[in-house]
Amino acid sequence: MYLGWLLSVFVLVPNILFFKFPPHTTSTKIKHPSRESKLMEAIERIGQVGVFVIPFFSQTYVKTPAEVLSIPVMMVALMIYYVGWARYFSKGRRQVLLYKPLMGMPLPLVISPIIFFLTASVFLSSELLFVFAFMLGIGHMYVSLAEYHQCLADQKRQV
């Protein structure tokens, strides 16, 4: 069955809400991003497109032990992701909340979807999804960590 699309939808829902309800506070944008930053952002975008498109064309067959074990891992990653988003929406939609550690996990809204999509690649038996999830992971962590540091620097300037 072609149910892989649900995996994309599970992760997209909070992001759609984010566009409807953006942060009340935002960090200063870096005026002249480095070539490295632009490259990492491009890798992140390519990864995003891949992880959201590939599941739409993937069939789900749960046959192997790895595929069975991937289900609870995806569920835990998704729960952490939703808890992180709930914190963001319930505590004033401050941008820094998108990056602050949660339950000891640094960058929870970055790491949890990466774990989700890497594990989804096992669930869907998709090497291509793994490649795009890996690209998303590299780019998303780099870009988000830079944004988090900018948020922290902005907070220090306001004090």
PEPE-V725571 format. One record per pair of residues at least 4 apart in sequence whose C-alpha atoms are under 8 Angstrom apart, sorted by the first residue. I is the first residue (numbers start at 1). J is the second residue. D is the distance in whole Angstrom. If there is no record, write none. Layout:
i: [I,I]
j: [J,J]
d: [D,D]
This chain:
i: [1,1,1,2,2,2,2,2,3,3,3,3,3,3,4,4,4,4,4,4,4,4,5,5,5,5,5,5,5,6,6,6,7,7,7,8,8,8,8,8,8,9,10,11,11,11,12,13,14,14,14,15,16,17,18,18,21,22,23,23,23,24,24,24,24,25,25,25,26,26,26,27,27,27,27,27,28,28,28,33,33,34,35,36,37,37,37,38,39,40,40,40,40,40,40,41,41,41,41,42,42,43,43,43,43,43,44,44,44,44,44,44,44,45,45,45,46,46,46,46,47,47,47,47,47,47,47,47,48,48,48,48,49,50,50,50,50,51,51,51,51,51,51,52,53,54,54,54,55,55,55,58,58,59,60,60,61,61,62,62,62,63,63,64,65,66,66,66,67,67,67,67,67,68,69,70,70,70,70,70,71,71,72,73,73,73,74,74,74,74,74,74,75,75,76,77,77,77,77,77,78,78,78,78,79,80,80,80,80,81,81,81,81,81,82,83,84,84,84,84,84,84,85,85,85,86,87,87,88,88,88,88,88,88,89,93,94,95,95,96,96,96,96,98,98,98,99,99,99,99,99,99,99,99,100,100,100,100,101,101,101,101,102,102,102,106,107,107,107,108,109,110,110,110,110,110,111,111,111,112,113,114,114,114,114,114,115,116,117,117,117,117,118,118,118,118,118,119,120,120,121,121,121,121,121,121,122,122,122,126,127,128,129,130,131,132,133,134,135,136,137,138,139,140,141,142,143,144,145,146,147,148,149,150,151,152,153,154,155]
j: [59,60,61,56,57,58,59,60,7,55,56,58,59,60,8,55,56,57,58,59,60,124,9,52,53,55,56,57,58,10,55,56,11,55,120,12,51,52,53,55,56,13,78,15,78,113,16,17,18,82,85,19,20,21,22,23,93,93,93,94,95,92,93,94,95,93,94,95,94,95,151,95,147,150,151,154,150,151,154,37,38,38,39,40,41,142,143,42,43,44,138,139,140,142,143,45,139,140,143,46,139,47,135,136,138,139,48,135,136,137,138,139,140,49,136,139,50,132,135,136,51,132,133,134,135,136,137,139,52,132,133,136,53,54,129,132,133,55,117,129,132,133,136,56,57,58,128,129,59,124,129,124,126,124,123,124,123,124,67,68,123,67,68,68,69,70,122,123,71,122,123,124,125,123,73,74,119,120,122,123,75,123,76,77,116,119,78,115,116,117,119,120,79,116,80,81,112,113,115,116,82,112,113,116,83,84,108,109,112,85,108,109,112,113,86,87,88,97,98,102,108,109,89,98,109,90,91,97,92,93,94,95,97,98,93,97,98,99,151,100,148,151,152,107,108,109,106,107,108,109,110,144,145,148,106,107,108,148,105,106,107,108,106,107,108,111,111,144,145,112,113,114,137,140,141,144,115,137,141,116,117,118,133,134,136,137,119,120,121,129,130,133,122,129,130,133,134,123,124,129,125,126,127,128,129,130,126,127,130,130,131,132,133,134,135,136,137,138,139,140,141,142,143,144,145,146,147,148,149,150,151,152,153,154,155,156,157,158,159]
d: [5,6,7,7,7,6,4,6,8,8,7,7,6,6,7,4,5,7,5,6,6,7,6,8,8,5,4,7,8,6,8,8,7,7,8,6,7,5,8,7,8,6,8,7,8,7,6,7,6,8,7,6,7,6,5,8,8,7,5,5,5,7,6,6,7,7,5,6,7,6,7,7,7,6,5,6,7,8,7,6,7,6,6,6,6,8,7,6,6,6,7,5,8,7,7,6,6,7,6,6,8,6,6,7,8,5,6,6,5,7,7,4,5,6,7,8,6,7,7,7,6,5,6,7,5,4,8,8,6,7,8,6,6,6,7,5,8,7,7,6,6,6,8,7,7,6,8,6,8,8,8,6,8,7,7,6,8,7,6,6,7,7,7,6,6,6,7,7,7,6,5,8,8,7,7,6,6,7,7,6,6,7,6,6,7,7,6,7,5,8,6,7,6,8,6,6,5,7,6,5,6,7,7,7,6,6,7,8,6,6,7,6,6,7,6,6,6,8,7,7,7,6,6,7,7,6,6,7,7,5,7,8,5,6,5,7,8,8,7,6,6,6,7,7,8,6,7,5,7,7,8,7,8,6,7,6,7,8,5,4,6,6,7,8,6,8,6,8,8,6,7,7,8,7,6,7,6,8,8,6,6,6,6,8,7,6,6,6,6,8,7,6,7,7,6,6,7,6,6,8,6,5,6,8,5,5,7,8,8,6,6,6,6,6,6,6,6,6,6,6,6,6,6,6,6,6,6,6,6,6,6,6,6,6,6,6,6,6,7]
